[in-house]
Each structure stands twice: as C-alpha cells, then as structure tokens.
C-alpha cells in the first residue's frame, strides 16, 4: 500500500512538472473554453436557512421533467420552484426513519424520485406518494436504477440490490467489495458503449460482474476513498478519490491518472456545456478544468462555503452547487458583474472610465480600482493603495490623461492627478480651490487643459507636472444657469453643454478656450429638469434626465423629448451612451434600456409613436439594476463593450451578443386549485355552494424568478388577460355555474409571453339553476295557465301577476346572492371590484381623488380558537355593522374575504379618508360584544390614494402592502401606502 501511494505521488509530481504539455491530452470533450466566461464572472446567487432552506448542507441536487429542483438536505427532501422551498421533513409523510436525506436520484422514464438517508432509509416519491424500503440500519449514501428496473444502494455496510417483489440482496466484502463502506454508485450507460455498474468505497473502486453475481476491485484506481464519478459526453468515465482523478476511455478496462495534479480533494464532478470539467473540492471551492486552462470560484468570490457537496447542471444549462453553506446558482448571462469579490474597492460605484491603455477604472464611495487581467481568474480589479489619501476616497468622476495619468474627482478631497497609481497633484480647498466636490472632469484633447465641474461652478484648469493651475472660472455671475455642475458635454463645434439640477447652460466658444454662457429654457420644450449626463453622437447632443432623454441637432433647434409618455419603462435616466452600431443605451435606477438604431430613427421621424425597447435587469446578469450617476457612469471600451456603474459594483455587456440573446420564460405550472373545502385534484368539480376558488401557479424558470411577470384569464368570467405582476395566486369568488378554463402565462421583463398553461373546471349548479328544472317549471306553468283560462280569466290574470312577482323575487334573490356576502350582508369581493372599477373611471374622467382602504381584524385566528368559528362569525357581523355605521353615505364597504374588509372613498383625498378610518379604528377598539367581553377587538388598516396611471390592481396592491406594514408594526394602527 505504501509503495503504491509512493508511486502515485511520483507520477503526480512528474505530471505536475510537465502539465502544460500534457494539458492538450486531457480526456475532455471538445472544449470551447476560449469563449467561456470565467467562473468568477458568472451570475451567482445563493440561498440558505434565512431564505427558507431547512438546513445549509445541500447534499445532492436533481431536477424533474416538470422542472422542479429537488434537494437532499440534512432536514429532509426539499422541492424548489424558483420562489419557495417546500420542505418534506415529516417522517409520517415521507416514511423515512429520520428526516435527513443524503442523496436524491431521478428516473425520468417514470418520473420517480428516490431519496436515501440514515438508518437504511430508501424512499421512492412518485405520483405524490411516498413508498419506503429499509435496507439495514446504516447510512444509505447513494442510489441508482439499472436497466432491469432494480435499485442499487451504496451504504456504510455494503451494497444492496432492490428489485420489485423480491427481498433486497446484500453485497459485502465477501462478495468482492474492497470494503463494506460504500459511498458512491454509478452506471456507465452510454450509446454504443459497454454498460457497467461501479461502486466507490472507502478503499477504492469496484465493478459488478453479473455473471458471477459479485464485485471485482479495479486495480488501476488507487485504494482510497472514492467521492465522485461522472461520465463525459465523449464516453470517458471519471472517478475522483482522495488521491486525485482517474479516467477510463470508452470501452477500456484500465483507468489512468489524470494528466494534471489536483490542488485539493475532489468531492463532486460534472461536465459543463463547453466540454470542460467542473469539480467541487473540500477546501478550495469550485474549479473548472479545460484543455489549456483552469479557473476557480471560492469563498473570496462569493461562494458561501468552500466545501462543495454536489454539482448539478439543469435543463437551462445552469449550474447548481450544493455546499455546507447553502445552495448556489451559477449561470452565464448577457451581463457580467464585478463587485468587491472581484477586487473592486467598495460596492457603490459612481464612475467608470477607460485609460489610454484600454483598462477600466472604477470609482466608488470607498476608493478607486483598475482592471487587471489574470489568466486563471479572468478579469479582476485591483484597488489603489499605499497612499493614505486613497484608502477611503469617495470618488465622483474619473478621466484619463496621457498614458499612465488618471484624473479623479472626489466628494470631499477635490481633484487628484494620479500618475502610475500615485497621487502627484491635488487641487482642493486646502490649496485655495473653492470646492472639494468635483462632479465631472473633461480633458480637452491635445492640450494640458481640463474642464472641471464643481458644486461652485465650471473651471478651466491647466495641468502641470505636479500641480494644477486655475485658468478660468464660470459661474452664475458670468451668465450660467446654475453653479452646481453635474455634467459637461463638448460638441464638434467646441461648444459646451453644462448641466445642473433644474438647469442647462450652453457655452458658445468666443475665442481659444473661452466661452460665453447662455441658459437654456428647458420648460419651453420638456418636462425634464434635472440633467445627469450627456454625450455627443451623430452631430446631435443627447442628455439623460429625470424624465427620460433629450436630444438636439447642432444645425437646428429641434429638441426631441423621449419619456414614459412615449413608452419608456421608467422616468429617471442617469446615463446615456451609444454602442458601435449606433444603438442607444439608457441606464436608470430600474435597469438599462436598449433602443436599436432603427427604432430610434423611426421615433425621431414621428415623436408620437411608442418607442420599442429592451429592458435589462438582474435577470440578465446585472448584480443590481440600480445604476448610479457619476462622471461618467457609463463608458464603451476599446473592444466595444459597454460598462455601467451600479449600486453594487460595475456591470458590462458586449452589445454584439444582444440580438442573439432571448429571455424565454418556460410555461407556468398550475400547482394547486383550492376551494372552500380544500384542494381539488382529479375531478376538477366545484360544488354549487362554493364561494371562493383560488389558483396557485409558478414558472419553473430560475433566471431571477422573482422578476417573472404573470397574466391570468378565467375564460367564461374574464373578458381579457389580467396582469398579476409577480403574484403567484389568483382567487375568484361567487362564480356562476358553468364550465371555466383558467389560463396563465408568464414572461421575463421585456421578453415574450410564454405558452399558456390551462386547466378546465366546472362549477356545479343548484337544482333550481339547472336547465331541466326551468323546462319542467315552464311546462307546468303553461299547463296550469291553460287550465286556468278555461276556468276563469280573472283567476288567470291574478295568477299571472303572482307568478311575475315570484319570478322577479327569485331574480332579485339570485342577483343578491351573486353580489352580497351571506354572513355580513355587505357587498362581496365581486361587487367591490365592479364598484372600484366604476369609481376609478369616474376619478379619471372628472379628475377627482379616490382613496381605498383595506381593514383586517387583528388576531382573528385567536378569536376563532377561543370562541370557535360561530363566535368568529358573530364578531364579523358586529364589525360589519360598525363599519356601515361609521362610513359616510357616499362611501362603499365590502367584505374582502375572511376577516378582511375594504372601503372605497369616492372623491376623497387620503387625508379626509384617514379621519373616517381613525374613527373606525377607535370605535372598533372600544366596541363591546355581549358574551365576548374578554375579546379585545382591534383592526389594522392600510390605505392608499389613487395616483396617475395606476390600475385598480396596483391600487389594491399598494393598500395591501400598507396593511401588511401595519401588521408588522404591531397592529391596531393605520398605515398609508
């Protein structure tokens, strides 16, 4: 044994010495690593117990055909739908001896999941049923299904073969296993290749010989703990043990040591889509091995824990990593993000720019960093240090000078000149300057002059080798619209466009490096006032403002204003830029908008048209959709990529990739349909007396699922698609009898709607609502009337009048049932929704205020638990009467559902409505109900006033959010939205 290990170490040492040459012979599939994104630039997200996981150790991961992710954790099986974790930790349900799950395997042919865990537990999950099998009393570490349908299990005491209708067969060291402790099991099933079952044990690898019904140790793999196995697309079988990696070529019996030594013990393996090998390790995190390169992702780059337990590649080519610190998602995205994990000093970036050598420089609220290229780590950044002035520098602007020179505008330290990363000159209040706040620095080409925008005007500065010299100062005294300068843009004629808060100044050149200021009357052609940045492109000046984008030709005074009224998704745009193909890019606090050259040209020709755009957010790989302002806050580098400063770092995109990038949302899954009596399954029949039907749905897409938008439609009830935002449930009340089709679809922001998922249901009718009843009833009436005609005309007329009154009464009763809550007598949810839509139309037509409030009885469950549901009904009735007494005649109150009520205050601003609501709150607090003296009844209230362009759904959502806040803040209070 010792000689074997010594020989292996010698081989590894030799391979390490010649690894560059051997790298070309790595047994990988065809690799495209030259185009691959470094691991540390993948979009990374992680989840732990704070996000709903029952335990931070995620042992194994798989995905079902439907798209759900299934996790094996130490607190049991977990299902993830992109929004919530559903935990199966009740052993009475799962039939496991303990809640912990060590592995999960998926058999796609019959949609079966197999979980294994402590104390011999193996449980199959199929068709929502859990079916247990017990094999001994030891840990079951891994399972696999063979072609005959038998399940094989690797346990701490040998291997078990479990076939249907047969007792489990137990294999131990007596049957050829190197040792009883078996940790991993794998079947090398591949087209046109030999199929073989391998078992990884604590003392090496063995395979099963079905002719002898025993195991054969693999001598060409060292006798060490086997921790992972995988089969590459090219048929190469790879085994990881504590001595390194070993590989077996297709249809070969021998294993060879991996040509390159491992830097840590490998614990997990999978193949990436580009043919590289992804490995998990004990202490180094995640690695990727390619033909001619390797790169790593560790705790320093955002991995929550360095011990990787499993790696899984899902249907969308996303990598999922199980660690002792939680679940991690890695995916390639359109944008790449760089944060303090990549060396950026500080998270809140205000400025990004390039230098003469093409490097990217980033200024944050905590310092300045520049781009460094390292072959193993890809693009990373290095902070400038060494000078105390640079240690906690709040940067507002960056500009480049000659090679090796960078100018930095700061918030509190004035203007700095950096030469080769060292401060060689400073201009601040300490040296006689009027302001330390330098918002923008613009070098004048082919000169040693700088234009510097400060909080106290515009300066022309001459740069000396170790000092700055003030040449000229422009302020309001010289005719500028404002002293505070936020951006400076120079056009092709040498004129300056200087922006500030609430103003814009045009500085006409009147001599060499001399300008005459003239304020621009913004209010005469735009609703924008704050201009954050500008650029000169295609003989036009362009500005990013607080209300969209402004542009003007140099030849004519043809100002164009693009804003939300033309279809932009948000108002504030902080940064504006053009790529090399003349496509427009606008960045704001809610993402980045791209407008193609052709769409922009079409809009410029007719400003009345709605603009077409693409919106990019975190779903596209941005670390944060919140972009910032700075001098500048976006830049295009020498390769044509765009860079943007954001609230959590910098993001970059290659514009050439956009046209090939599509965010396609999978079709949603309808997870449940719930009625008054609970969830319904196969029959899809709704009883006639049901009052509420709720649908829950979700899209099993994992590219920022929180950003997915949903639309629903109940065919037979809704006349059009209803926007639900990111809500995952929709409820309907008082549905009439008949057949309905519930439909749901989803999309990522700016993307196309997915295919529709639907489900058909039928609401049953009472006997008097059925057609046969009315047919029989009508025939009977006709016969009676005919007989009455022959008996007495007057009797017929009296009977006819009585029947008409009866029909009218029945009709009124049916209408009341559809629009009234039976318990409280108040209007129901359906009636409330209709009333709200009417009031909303009136409010918009007559431009009157409209306020809505949602009211919830506090601790109503406690009332039900104490006084039973009949007591709860009494409380609901008393509260209903109190609300009817307290509101005004013009107001409308309805029972919203459960213990919730809703009030509409037409033609009423929020302040006036709060007076009524406070009266309601106090009256409820002081209300006494006979036989319920011990019940302290209070209410929480959320109220909101209609704003411009707000829908009824958004209005109710704001009120509901305010109600939720009132509950969080302690209840018995009013919170406005």
Helices and strands as residue ranges (DSSP letters): H 2-17, H 19-22, G 23-25, G 33-35, G 39-41, E 43-47, G 49-51, E 58-63, E 69-73, E 76-80, E 85-88, H 91-94, E 103-107, E 112-116, E 121-126, E 129-134, E 140-145, E 151-155, E 158-162, E 169-171, G 173-175, E 182-187, E 197-201, E 204-209, E 214-217, E 226-231, E 237-241, E 244-248, E 256-257, E 266-271, E 277-281, E 286-289, E 294-297, G 299-301, E 308-313, E 319-323, E 326-331, E 335-338, G 340-342, E 349-354, E 360-364, E 367-374, E 378-383, H 388-391, E 395-400, E 405-410, E 415-419, E 422-427, G 429-431, E 438-443, E 449-454, E 457-463, E 468-474, G 476-478, E 487-490, E 496-500, E 503-511, E 514-519, G 522-524, E 531-537, E 540-545, E 548-553, E 560-562, G 564-566, E 575-578, E 584-588, E 591-595, H 597-605, E 614-616, G 618-620, E 634-636, E 641-646, E 649-654, G 655-660, E 668-675, E 678-680, E 685-686, E 692-699, G 705-707, E 709-715, E 722-725, E 729-733, E 738-747, E 757-763, G 767-769, H 771-791, H 793-819, H 829-846, E 850-857, H 860-886, E 892-897, E 900-906, H 910-925, E 939-945, H 952-968, E 974-976
